[in-house]
Amino acid sequence: QITLKESGPTLVKPTQTLTLTCTFSGFSLSTSGVGVGWIRQPPGKALEWLALIYWDDDKRYSPSLKSRLTITKDTSKNQVVLTMTNMDPVDTATYYCALHHLLNYNFDSWGQGTLVTVSS
Amino acid sequence: QSALTQPASVSGSPGQSITISCTGTSSDVGGYNYVSWYQQHPGKAPKLMIYDVSNRPSGVSNRFSGSKSGNTASLTISGLQAEDEADYYCSSYTSSTTPVFGGGTKLTVL
């Protein structure tokens, strides 16, 4: 059974750096073709893809947020970490991590999401 | 990369069929057969319903089907049921080797 769970702060102040951890089970991030992605959703708004990291440590970032994002993996701990710098109230959103398959280019398993509020 | 274009809302009565469109460009939807669709109920995580334009993951009802013509992909739900009421998002691979999501469509079952 595949599970993913996001963890991190629920409240961050403007200009701070957000660090989110995705802890997963049921698959290995060392398996060819496997990746983990981060997607966010502001309240009442659409999904927005943020970043992807693959089994071979290849990384992809949203062009509009690339300068603020860093994604890393710890295969031994089954974790993927996303950092986002210079947080702003518009970054308030539910942040999801999801299992990505390069072969079919989809996100077929998702975490429950974690709501991050940016406010002073 | 711009978000894919979806209608904000669609509606239908139980038993009817509805279609949700997802319009992109030749750099995403039109250029690759990597379109997927996600269903999201309020307060829940998205669920993959269609991948590779028209394939259903195991466990997804065959009432859900996908297709593509040119730069526009479509999700069709037949035999509409109350439980189908949700938000639906399309997604596509892009020439930038990154994914892009659509703006989402709210499906109301009348």
Interface residues (C-beta under 8 A of the other chain):
Chain A: G37 I39 A46 L47 E48 W49 L52 R60 Y61 S62 P63 Y96 A98 N104 Y105 N106 F107 D108 S109 W110 G111 Q112 G113
Chain B: Q1 A3 Y32 Y34 S36 Y38 Q40 A45 P46 K47 L48 Y51 D52 N55 P57 Y89 S91 Y93 S96 T97 T98 P99 V100 F101 G102 G103 G104
